[in-house]
Amino acid sequence: MKISIGNDHAGTEYKLAIIGLLKSMDIEVTNYGTNGSDSVDYPDFVHPVAEDVEQEKVDFGIIICGSGNGASMTANKHQKIRCALCWNKEIVQLAREHNDANILSLPARYISLPQALEMVQVFLNTNFEGGRHERRIEKIPCS
């Protein structure tokens, strides 16, 4: 499995921990995020993640910013992207099962690091249910 990850300054600590988790699971990671705490612009780190997912260079993307909103809005401007801003593992599970989310957006300032790690695991281990949900996904425009 391959994952692209991107973050702004608010998500550096979480990103580094998530990369550690992913590597412990033998998942290949492409890191587009900043590794520092100096203020940066999240779109600079989100667009490359969305492009990787869009072009099927990776299986999934994970993006992290303070609220998760700006990152999610940026990612969802790309075709073929279904980015879900999630704040607990139940929402993550539904985003995968019902919405076939392919990018997870995490709000670093509103969830704990242990929650974030658990949410990543749920995201990667939950499959899309298809069925009635497939019909709904097909109605989301790709442009």
C-alpha positions in Angstrom: 0.0 0.0 0.0 1.1 3.6 -0.7 0.0 6.7 1.1 0.7 10.4 0.4 0.6 12.7 3.4 0.7 16.5 3.6 0.4 18.9 6.5 0.8 22.5 7.5 2.6 23.8 10.6 -0.3 22.8 12.9 0.0 19.2 11.8 3.7 18.4 11.9 3.7 16.5 15.2 0.7 14.4 14.1 2.2 13.8 10.6 5.5 12.5 12.1 3.6 10.1 14.4 1.4 8.9 11.5 4.4 8.3 9.3 5.9 6.2 12.1 2.6 4.2 12.4 2.4 3.7 8.6 6.0 2.6 8.3 5.5 0.1 11.2 2.7 -1.3 9.0 5.1 -1.6 6.0 3.2 1.1 4.1 5.2 3.2 1.7 4.8 6.9 2.5 5.3 10.0 0.3 5.7 13.1 2.6 4.7 16.4 1.1 4.2 18.2 4.4 6.4 20.6 6.3 8.5 19.2 9.0 8.7 22.4 11.0 6.5 24.7 13.1 6.9 27.9 11.0 3.7 29.2 9.4 3.1 27.8 5.9 0.3 27.7 3.5 -1.6 24.3 3.6 -2.5 24.3 -0.1 1.1 24.0 -1.0 1.2 20.6 0.8 -2.4 19.4 0.0 -2.4 19.8 -3.8 0.5 17.3 -4.3 -1.3 14.7 -2.1 -4.6 15.1 -4.0 -2.7 14.9 -7.3 -1.1 11.6 -6.2 -4.5 10.1 -5.3 -6.1 11.6 -8.5 -3.4 10.1 -10.7 -3.5 6.7 -8.8 0.1 7.0 -7.8 -1.0 6.1 -4.2 -3.9 4.2 -2.7 -4.9 7.0 -0.2 -4.0 10.4 1.1 -3.9 11.9 4.6 -3.9 15.6 5.1 -3.6 17.5 8.4 -4.1 21.2 9.3 -5.4 23.0 12.3 -9.1 22.6 11.6 -8.9 20.2 8.7 -11.3 22.5 6.8 -9.0 24.3 4.6 -7.1 21.2 3.7 -10.3 19.3 2.9 -11.7 22.1 0.8 -8.4 22.3 -1.2 -8.3 18.5 -1.8 -11.9 18.4 -2.9 -11.2 20.8 -5.7 -9.5 17.9 -7.5 -11.2 15.5 -9.8 -11.7 11.9 -8.4 -11.1 13.1 -4.8 -13.5 12.4 -2.0 -11.8 13.9 1.0 -13.5 13.5 4.3 -12.9 15.9 7.3 -13.3 13.6 10.3 -13.2 14.1 14.0 -13.8 10.6 15.4 -13.3 7.0 14.3 -17.1 6.5 13.7 -17.1 9.3 11.1 -14.0 7.9 9.5 -15.6 4.5 9.2 -18.8 5.9 7.6 -16.7 8.1 5.3 -15.0 4.9 3.9 -18.0 2.6 4.0 -20.6 5.0 2.6 -18.6 7.7 0.7 -15.6 5.8 -0.5 -13.4 8.6 0.9 -9.9 8.4 -0.6 -8.3 11.2 1.5 -8.6 11.6 5.2 -8.4 15.2 6.6 -7.5 15.5 10.2 -8.1 18.6 12.4 -4.9 18.6 14.5 -6.1 21.3 16.9 -9.4 19.4 17.8 -8.4 15.8 18.2 -5.7 14.1 20.3 -2.7 12.4 18.8 -3.9 8.9 20.0 -7.3 9.7 18.3 -5.6 10.6 15.1 -3.6 7.4 15.0 -6.7 5.3 15.7 -8.6 7.2 13.0 -5.8 6.5 10.4 -6.0 2.8 11.3 -9.8 2.8 10.8 -9.5 4.6 7.5 -7.0 2.1 6.1 -8.9 -1.0 7.4 -12.4 0.0 6.3 -13.7 -1.0 2.9 -16.3 0.8 0.8 -19.6 -1.1 1.0 -20.8 -0.3 -2.5 -24.4 -1.2 -3.2 -26.8 1.7 -2.7 -23.8 3.9 -1.8 -22.2 3.4 -5.2 -25.3 5.0 -6.9 -24.8 8.0 -4.7 -21.1 8.3 -5.3 -21.7 8.2 -9.1 -23.9 11.4 -8.7 -20.9 13.4 -7.3 -19.5 15.3 -10.3 -15.9 14.8 -11.1 -15.1 18.2 -12.6 
